[in-house]
Amino acid sequence: MTVKGLMHAPPPDAMVKDILTLGNWPFPLLDSIIEFPVIRPNGTLITTPWL
């Protein structure tokens, strides 16, 4: 995030190529990446990876 808001970052080309070669593999959509504790809108803290 920057002072102007969220900054979109494209994935590395090699990662995109690898995923595309998998065909119809069910790859879940990525909503976000966090590297620090986050408080949800309901006030709870995200403490478990992958949630």
PyMOL Python script that loads the backbone (N, CA, C, O; Angstrom):
from pymol import cmd

cmd.read_pdbstr("""\
ATOM      1  N   MET A   1       0.847  -1.167   0.000  1.00  0.00           N
ATOM      2  CA  MET A   1       0.000   0.000   0.000  1.00  0.00           C
ATOM      3  C   MET A   1       0.893   1.230   0.000  1.00  0.00           C
ATOM      4  O   MET A   1       1.935   1.254   0.653  1.00  0.00           O
ATOM      5  N   THR A   2       0.480   2.233  -0.727  1.00  0.00           N
ATOM      6  CA  THR A   2       1.215   3.487  -0.769  1.00  0.00           C
ATOM      7  C   THR A   2       0.352   4.584  -0.168  1.00  0.00           C
ATOM      8  O   THR A   2      -0.793   4.332   0.210  1.00  0.00           O
ATOM      9  N   VAL A   3       0.878   5.785  -0.076  1.00  0.00           N
ATOM     10  CA  VAL A   3       0.084   6.895   0.451  1.00  0.00           C
ATOM     11  C   VAL A   3      -1.111   7.192  -0.449  1.00  0.00           C
ATOM     12  O   VAL A   3      -2.079   7.811  -0.009  1.00  0.00           O
ATOM     13  N   LYS A   4      -1.049   6.757  -1.700  1.00  0.00           N
ATOM     14  CA  LYS A   4      -2.158   6.964  -2.634  1.00  0.00           C
ATOM     15  C   LYS A   4      -3.149   5.807  -2.621  1.00  0.00           C
ATOM     16  O   LYS A   4      -4.168   5.869  -3.308  1.00  0.00           O
ATOM     17  N   GLY A   5      -2.878   4.757  -1.859  1.00  0.00           N
ATOM     18  CA  GLY A   5      -3.779   3.607  -1.797  1.00  0.00           C
ATOM     19  C   GLY A   5      -3.079   2.321  -2.194  1.00  0.00           C
ATOM     20  O   GLY A   5      -1.853   2.220  -2.150  1.00  0.00           O
ATOM     21  N   LEU A   6      -3.884   1.339  -2.583  1.00  0.00           N
ATOM     22  CA  LEU A   6      -3.339   0.039  -2.970  1.00  0.00           C
ATOM     23  C   LEU A   6      -2.538   0.140  -4.254  1.00  0.00           C
ATOM     24  O   LEU A   6      -2.875   0.916  -5.149  1.00  0.00           O
ATOM     25  N   MET A   7      -1.485  -0.642  -4.338  1.00  0.00           N
ATOM     26  CA  MET A   7      -0.673  -0.686  -5.541  1.00  0.00           C
ATOM     27  C   MET A   7      -0.731  -2.111  -6.086  1.00  0.00           C
ATOM     28  O   MET A   7      -0.337  -3.050  -5.393  1.00  0.00           O
ATOM     29  N   HIS A   8      -1.207  -2.283  -7.292  1.00  0.00           N
ATOM     30  CA  HIS A   8      -1.298  -3.598  -7.908  1.00  0.00           C
ATOM     31  C   HIS A   8       0.077  -4.019  -8.403  1.00  0.00           C
ATOM     32  O   HIS A   8       0.803  -3.230  -9.008  1.00  0.00           O
ATOM     33  N   ALA A   9       0.424  -5.273  -8.137  1.00  0.00           N
ATOM     34  CA  ALA A   9       1.719  -5.811  -8.554  1.00  0.00           C
ATOM     35  C   ALA A   9       1.487  -7.054  -9.396  1.00  0.00           C
ATOM     36  O   ALA A   9       0.911  -8.027  -8.909  1.00  0.00           O
ATOM     37  N   PRO A  10       1.924  -7.041 -10.646  1.00  0.00           N
ATOM     38  CA  PRO A  10       1.734  -8.219 -11.499  1.00  0.00           C
ATOM     39  C   PRO A  10       2.611  -9.375 -11.019  1.00  0.00           C
ATOM     40  O   PRO A  10       3.695  -9.146 -10.481  1.00  0.00           O
ATOM     41  N   PRO A  11       2.153 -10.617 -11.210  1.00  0.00           N
ATOM     42  CA  PRO A  11       2.972 -11.770 -10.822  1.00  0.00           C
ATOM     43  C   PRO A  11       4.157 -11.924 -11.774  1.00  0.00           C
ATOM     44  O   PRO A  11       4.117 -11.425 -12.899  1.00  0.00           O
ATOM     45  N   PRO A  12       5.206 -12.611 -11.332  1.00  0.00           N
ATOM     46  CA  PRO A  12       6.358 -12.848 -12.212  1.00  0.00           C
ATOM     47  C   PRO A  12       5.945 -13.652 -13.451  1.00  0.00           C
ATOM     48  O   PRO A  12       5.090 -14.533 -13.365  1.00  0.00           O
ATOM     49  N   ASP A  13       6.550 -13.349 -14.587  1.00  0.00           N
ATOM     50  CA  ASP A  13       6.227 -14.034 -15.845  1.00  0.00           C
ATOM     51  C   ASP A  13       6.379 -15.549 -15.734  1.00  0.00           C
ATOM     52  O   ASP A  13       5.547 -16.293 -16.252  1.00  0.00           O
ATOM     53  N   ALA A  14       7.429 -16.006 -15.066  1.00  0.00           N
ATOM     54  CA  ALA A  14       7.655 -17.455 -14.945  1.00  0.00           C
ATOM     55  C   ALA A  14       6.499 -18.124 -14.209  1.00  0.00           C
ATOM     56  O   ALA A  14       6.098 -19.232 -14.564  1.00  0.00           O
ATOM     57  N   MET A  15       5.966 -17.468 -13.198  1.00  0.00           N
ATOM     58  CA  MET A  15       4.843 -18.036 -12.450  1.00  0.00           C
ATOM     59  C   MET A  15       3.605 -18.127 -13.335  1.00  0.00           C
ATOM     60  O   MET A  15       2.894 -19.132 -13.309  1.00  0.00           O
ATOM     61  N   VAL A  16       3.348 -17.094 -14.108  1.00  0.00           N
ATOM     62  CA  VAL A  16       2.190 -17.088 -15.006  1.00  0.00           C
ATOM     63  C   VAL A  16       2.311 -18.215 -16.026  1.00  0.00           C
ATOM     64  O   VAL A  16       1.346 -18.940 -16.265  1.00  0.00           O
ATOM     65  N   LYS A  17       3.477 -18.367 -16.622  1.00  0.00           N
ATOM     66  CA  LYS A  17       3.689 -19.431 -17.616  1.00  0.00           C
ATOM     67  C   LYS A  17       3.477 -20.808 -17.002  1.00  0.00           C
ATOM     68  O   LYS A  17       2.845 -21.669 -17.614  1.00  0.00           O
ATOM     69  N   ASP A  18       4.000 -21.025 -15.797  1.00  0.00           N
ATOM     70  CA  ASP A  18       3.834 -22.322 -15.130  1.00  0.00           C
ATOM     71  C   ASP A  18       2.367 -22.626 -14.875  1.00  0.00           C
ATOM     72  O   ASP A  18       1.920 -23.750 -15.103  1.00  0.00           O
ATOM     73  N   ILE A  19       1.626 -21.657 -14.413  1.00  0.00           N
ATOM     74  CA  ILE A  19       0.201 -21.857 -14.120  1.00  0.00           C
ATOM     75  C   ILE A  19      -0.577 -22.123 -15.406  1.00  0.00           C
ATOM     76  O   ILE A  19      -1.449 -22.991 -15.433  1.00  0.00           O
ATOM     77  N   LEU A  20      -0.270 -21.385 -16.466  1.00  0.00           N
ATOM     78  CA  LEU A  20      -0.990 -21.566 -17.727  1.00  0.00           C
ATOM     79  C   LEU A  20      -0.732 -22.938 -18.343  1.00  0.00           C
ATOM     80  O   LEU A  20      -1.601 -23.475 -19.031  1.00  0.00           O
ATOM     81  N   THR A  21       0.439 -23.511 -18.109  1.00  0.00           N
ATOM     82  CA  THR A  21       0.725 -24.837 -18.669  1.00  0.00           C
ATOM     83  C   THR A  21      -0.065 -25.940 -17.972  1.00  0.00           C
ATOM     84  O   THR A  21      -0.137 -27.059 -18.479  1.00  0.00           O
ATOM     85  N   LEU A  22      -0.653 -25.643 -16.828  1.00  0.00           N
ATOM     86  CA  LEU A  22      -1.421 -26.650 -16.091  1.00  0.00           C
ATOM     87  C   LEU A  22      -2.792 -26.909 -16.700  1.00  0.00           C
ATOM     88  O   LEU A  22      -3.466 -27.860 -16.304  1.00  0.00           O
ATOM     89  N   GLY A  23      -3.216 -26.096 -17.642  1.00  0.00           N
ATOM     90  CA  GLY A  23      -4.519 -26.290 -18.279  1.00  0.00           C
ATOM     91  C   GLY A  23      -5.663 -25.916 -17.357  1.00  0.00           C
ATOM     92  O   GLY A  23      -5.728 -24.788 -16.868  1.00  0.00           O
ATOM     93  N   ASN A  24      -6.575 -26.866 -17.115  1.00  0.00           N
ATOM     94  CA  ASN A  24      -7.766 -26.586 -16.316  1.00  0.00           C
ATOM     95  C   ASN A  24      -7.608 -26.932 -14.841  1.00  0.00           C
ATOM     96  O   ASN A  24      -8.597 -27.218 -14.166  1.00  0.00           O
ATOM     97  N   TRP A  25      -6.401 -26.910 -14.341  1.00  0.00           N
ATOM     98  CA  TRP A  25      -6.177 -27.185 -12.933  1.00  0.00           C
ATOM     99  C   TRP A  25      -6.933 -26.149 -12.101  1.00  0.00           C
ATOM    100  O   TRP A  25      -6.825 -24.954 -12.375  1.00  0.00           O
ATOM    101  N   PRO A  26      -7.698 -26.580 -11.088  1.00  0.00           N
ATOM    102  CA  PRO A  26      -8.503 -25.629 -10.299  1.00  0.00           C
ATOM    103  C   PRO A  26      -7.626 -24.764  -9.397  1.00  0.00           C
ATOM    104  O   PRO A  26      -7.352 -25.133  -8.255  1.00  0.00           O
ATOM    105  N   PHE A  27      -7.201 -23.648  -9.895  1.00  0.00           N
ATOM    106  CA  PHE A  27      -6.329 -22.740  -9.152  1.00  0.00           C
ATOM    107  C   PHE A  27      -7.188 -21.668  -8.495  1.00  0.00           C
ATOM    108  O   PHE A  27      -7.855 -20.915  -9.206  1.00  0.00           O
ATOM    109  N   PRO A  28      -7.202 -21.566  -7.158  1.00  0.00           N
ATOM    110  CA  PRO A  28      -8.060 -20.581  -6.496  1.00  0.00           C
ATOM    111  C   PRO A  28      -7.597 -19.151  -6.777  1.00  0.00           C
ATOM    112  O   PRO A  28      -6.407 -18.897  -6.963  1.00  0.00           O
ATOM    113  N   LEU A  29      -8.545 -18.233  -6.804  1.00  0.00           N
ATOM    114  CA  LEU A  29      -8.217 -16.828  -7.003  1.00  0.00           C
ATOM    115  C   LEU A  29      -7.512 -16.285  -5.772  1.00  0.00           C
ATOM    116  O   LEU A  29      -7.871 -16.624  -4.645  1.00  0.00           O
ATOM    117  N   LEU A  30      -6.521 -15.451  -5.982  1.00  0.00           N
ATOM    118  CA  LEU A  30      -5.792 -14.821  -4.895  1.00  0.00           C
ATOM    119  C   LEU A  30      -6.444 -13.486  -4.601  1.00  0.00           C
ATOM    120  O   LEU A  30      -6.537 -12.623  -5.474  1.00  0.00           O
ATOM    121  N   ASP A  31      -6.896 -13.320  -3.365  1.00  0.00           N
ATOM    122  CA  ASP A  31      -7.551 -12.078  -2.973  1.00  0.00           C
ATOM    123  C   ASP A  31      -6.531 -11.073  -2.454  1.00  0.00           C
ATOM    124  O   ASP A  31      -6.615  -9.887  -2.772  1.00  0.00           O
ATOM    125  N   SER A  32      -5.576 -11.531  -1.663  1.00  0.00           N
ATOM    126  CA  SER A  32      -4.569 -10.632  -1.112  1.00  0.00           C
ATOM    127  C   SER A  32      -3.430 -11.431  -0.492  1.00  0.00           C
ATOM    128  O   SER A  32      -3.540 -12.637  -0.272  1.00  0.00           O
ATOM    129  N   ILE A  33      -2.337 -10.732  -0.215  1.00  0.00           N
ATOM    130  CA  ILE A  33      -1.196 -11.306   0.488  1.00  0.00           C
ATOM    131  C   ILE A  33      -0.905 -10.392   1.665  1.00  0.00           C
ATOM    132  O   ILE A  33      -0.781  -9.178   1.504  1.00  0.00           O
ATOM    133  N   ILE A  34      -0.796 -10.979   2.847  1.00  0.00           N
ATOM    134  CA  ILE A  34      -0.462 -10.169   4.016  1.00  0.00           C
ATOM    135  C   ILE A  34       0.790 -10.731   4.670  1.00  0.00           C
ATOM    136  O   ILE A  34       1.021 -11.940   4.649  1.00  0.00           O
ATOM    137  N   GLU A  35       1.588  -9.861   5.243  1.00  0.00           N
ATOM    138  CA  GLU A  35       2.831 -10.276   5.883  1.00  0.00           C
ATOM    139  C   GLU A  35       2.891  -9.829   7.335  1.00  0.00           C
ATOM    140  O   GLU A  35       3.966  -9.792   7.934  1.00  0.00           O
ATOM    141  N   PHE A  36       1.743  -9.492   7.900  1.00  0.00           N
ATOM    142  CA  PHE A  36       1.686  -9.018   9.279  1.00  0.00           C
ATOM    143  C   PHE A  36       0.295  -9.296   9.818  1.00  0.00           C
ATOM    144  O   PHE A  36      -0.626  -9.518   9.032  1.00  0.00           O
ATOM    145  N   PRO A  37       0.106  -9.291  11.148  1.00  0.00           N
ATOM    146  CA  PRO A  37      -1.228  -9.542  11.705  1.00  0.00           C
ATOM    147  C   PRO A  37      -2.249  -8.528  11.185  1.00  0.00           C
ATOM    148  O   PRO A  37      -1.948  -7.344  11.027  1.00  0.00           O
ATOM    149  N   VAL A  38      -3.451  -9.014  10.927  1.00  0.00           N
ATOM    150  CA  VAL A  38      -4.512  -8.160  10.399  1.00  0.00           C
ATOM    151  C   VAL A  38      -5.762  -8.330  11.247  1.00  0.00           C
ATOM    152  O   VAL A  38      -6.125  -9.444  11.624  1.00  0.00           O
ATOM    153  N   ILE A  39      -6.414  -7.215  11.542  1.00  0.00           N
ATOM    154  CA  ILE A  39      -7.674  -7.248  12.275  1.00  0.00           C
ATOM    155  C   ILE A  39      -8.805  -7.182  11.262  1.00  0.00           C
ATOM    156  O   ILE A  39      -8.865  -6.271  10.437  1.00  0.00           O
ATOM    157  N   ARG A  40      -9.712  -8.169  11.337  1.00  0.00           N
ATOM    158  CA  ARG A  40     -10.870  -8.215  10.442  1.00  0.00           C
ATOM    159  C   ARG A  40     -11.851  -7.101  10.812  1.00  0.00           C
ATOM    160  O   ARG A  40     -11.768  -6.534  11.901  1.00  0.00           O
ATOM    161  N   PRO A  41     -12.785  -6.787   9.899  1.00  0.00           N
ATOM    162  CA  PRO A  41     -13.793  -5.759  10.192  1.00  0.00           C
ATOM    163  C   PRO A  41     -14.603  -6.052  11.461  1.00  0.00           C
ATOM    164  O   PRO A  41     -15.092  -5.126  12.108  1.00  0.00           O
ATOM    165  N   ASN A  42     -14.749  -7.349  11.825  1.00  0.00           N
ATOM    166  CA  ASN A  42     -15.525  -7.678  13.024  1.00  0.00           C
ATOM    167  C   ASN A  42     -14.684  -7.596  14.298  1.00  0.00           C
ATOM    168  O   ASN A  42     -15.182  -7.893  15.384  1.00  0.00           O
ATOM    169  N   GLY A  43     -13.411  -7.196  14.178  1.00  0.00           N
ATOM    170  CA  GLY A  43     -12.552  -7.008  15.339  1.00  0.00           C
ATOM    171  C   GLY A  43     -11.690  -8.201  15.697  1.00  0.00           C
ATOM    172  O   GLY A  43     -10.853  -8.095  16.593  1.00  0.00           O
ATOM    173  N   THR A  44     -11.864  -9.343  15.023  1.00  0.00           N
ATOM    174  CA  THR A  44     -11.043 -10.510  15.325  1.00  0.00           C
ATOM    175  C   THR A  44      -9.708 -10.415  14.593  1.00  0.00           C
ATOM    176  O   THR A  44      -9.588  -9.749  13.565  1.00  0.00           O
ATOM    177  N   LEU A  45      -8.716 -11.095  15.145  1.00  0.00           N
ATOM    178  CA  LEU A  45      -7.370 -11.067  14.591  1.00  0.00           C
ATOM    179  C   LEU A  45      -7.109 -12.324  13.769  1.00  0.00           C
ATOM    180  O   LEU A  45      -7.415 -13.431  14.213  1.00  0.00           O
ATOM    181  N   ILE A  46      -6.548 -12.159  12.577  1.00  0.00           N
ATOM    182  CA  ILE A  46      -6.174 -13.307  11.749  1.00  0.00           C
ATOM    183  C   ILE A  46      -4.884 -13.869  12.338  1.00  0.00           C
ATOM    184  O   ILE A  46      -3.842 -13.214  12.310  1.00  0.00           O
ATOM    185  N   THR A  47      -4.963 -15.096  12.875  1.00  0.00           N
ATOM    186  CA  THR A  47      -3.797 -15.722  13.496  1.00  0.00           C
ATOM    187  C   THR A  47      -3.439 -17.051  12.847  1.00  0.00           C
ATOM    188  O   THR A  47      -2.402 -17.629  13.174  1.00  0.00           O
ATOM    189  N   THR A  48      -4.264 -17.548  11.941  1.00  0.00           N
ATOM    190  CA  THR A  48      -4.031 -18.829  11.290  1.00  0.00           C
ATOM    191  C   THR A  48      -3.667 -18.605   9.830  1.00  0.00           C
ATOM    192  O   THR A  48      -4.399 -17.918   9.119  1.00  0.00           O
ATOM    193  N   PRO A  49      -2.543 -19.174   9.357  1.00  0.00           N
ATOM    194  CA  PRO A  49      -2.198 -19.029   7.944  1.00  0.00           C
ATOM    195  C   PRO A  49      -3.302 -19.575   7.039  1.00  0.00           C
ATOM    196  O   PRO A  49      -4.007 -20.515   7.406  1.00  0.00           O
ATOM    197  N   TRP A  50      -3.444 -18.989   5.874  1.00  0.00           N
ATOM    198  CA  TRP A  50      -4.356 -19.418   4.811  1.00  0.00           C
ATOM    199  C   TRP A  50      -5.812 -19.093   5.087  1.00  0.00           C
ATOM    200  O   TRP A  50      -6.677 -19.635   4.399  1.00  0.00           O
ATOM    201  N   LEU A  51      -6.134 -18.251   6.040  1.00  0.00           N
ATOM    202  CA  LEU A  51      -7.532 -17.872   6.273  1.00  0.00           C
ATOM    203  C   LEU A  51      -7.760 -16.442   5.858  1.00  0.00           C
ATOM    204  O   LEU A  51      -8.876 -15.935   5.976  1.00  0.00           O
TER     205      LEU A  51
END
""", "prot")
cmd.dss("prot")
cmd.show_as("cartoon", "prot")
cmd.util.cbc("prot")
cmd.orient("prot")
